[in-house]
Amino acid sequence: SEMVKRIKSGTDLQRCVSLTFDDGYQDFYTNAFPLLSSYGFHATLFVVSQYIGRTMKTAQGQEFPMTNEKQLGEMQESRYVDVMSHTSTHPRLSECSFEKAVEEVNVGRKDIESITGTQASLFAYPFGIYTNEIVAHLHTESRWDGAVTVEPGLVTHNSDTMLLKRNSI
């Protein structure tokens, strides 16, 4: 959220790094959150709302426990983690009807806001995939401040805040 504020205000982006994590895996809570807290770093966690408190199973049969509501609330309250939306069920938005994609975006946001009690104004496209229609929709919905892709690159003052680039590490 700080990066988006800097883009919109024209504030210096030099030496500014945003740490973002997708999906809401349990290991974020057990590994990353303690490190963020101990070093005073801030991060954004994009959570798939229907995975909260469950176990996610991959196509290869691997199972991963996900964070639960209590953990998400604790992290949000700590001020070291902003919990934001990554849709309701993590579909490829390009394979959904526009109406279904909007529903995924809106339900995911509503779920996150009801858990954290704060506004979830940032969004991460599942798999980094988006359509021009969804980007336009996010631009017209005043409640969205920004959205991140998985396209590599740097963010500048000319960056589209609904198509922010990220570099995977």
Secondary structure by P-SEA (a helix, b strand, c coil): caaaaaaaaccccccbbbbbbccccccccccaaaaaaaabbbbbbbbccccccbbbbcccbbbbbbbcaaaaaaaaaaccbbbbbccccccccccccaaaaaaaaaaaaaaaaaaacccccbbbcccccccaaaaaaaaaccccccccccccccccccccccbbbbbcc
